[in-house]
């Protein structure tokens, strides 16, 4: 059975693709869930039109994210933290701290987009990656200093 995908389906295809699937899978899952539609000339034309609009929307979002990435890369996050003996930090710099810093600069970013494997627990300079879009990421310069 051939169907046209109305949205991205993992391990099957992207929105607007014409794919071959088992009859039962198409009839019992894809069609009732609204994830696909039958292949007809009218449906092909409609999907082509939707796909074009969707691609324009994605291109606009990508351009906005690239402009935001340029703004973020121009910034430098100075994070003063309390330190103990041997310059050991009492706290750390987390993704939430980075999101709060950016919010203070007028940039709304979800802390889950900040890509920190683990919180920064050392004094010094570093870089933090922020994933803004599947194809766009920004790098924020970080400087962790002694407080006071």
KACOR-V380317 format. One record per run of one state. SS is the DSSP state (hx for helix, st for strand, lp for the rest). FROM is the first residue (numbers start at 1). TO is the last residue. Records with the same first field share a line. If there is no record, write none. Layout:
SS = FROM-TO + FROM-TO
This chain:
lp = 1-1 + 6-8 + 10-12 + 14-17 + 21-22 + 34-35 + 39-40 + 74-75 + 82-82 + 84-84 + 88-88 + 90-92 + 94-94 + 105-110 + 116-119 + 121-123 + 134-135 + 147-148
st = 2-5 + 9-9 + 13-13 + 18-20 + 36-38 + 76-81 + 83-83 + 89-89 + 93-93 + 114-115 + 120-120 + 124-133 + 136-146
hx = 23-33 + 41-73 + 85-87 + 95-104 + 111-113
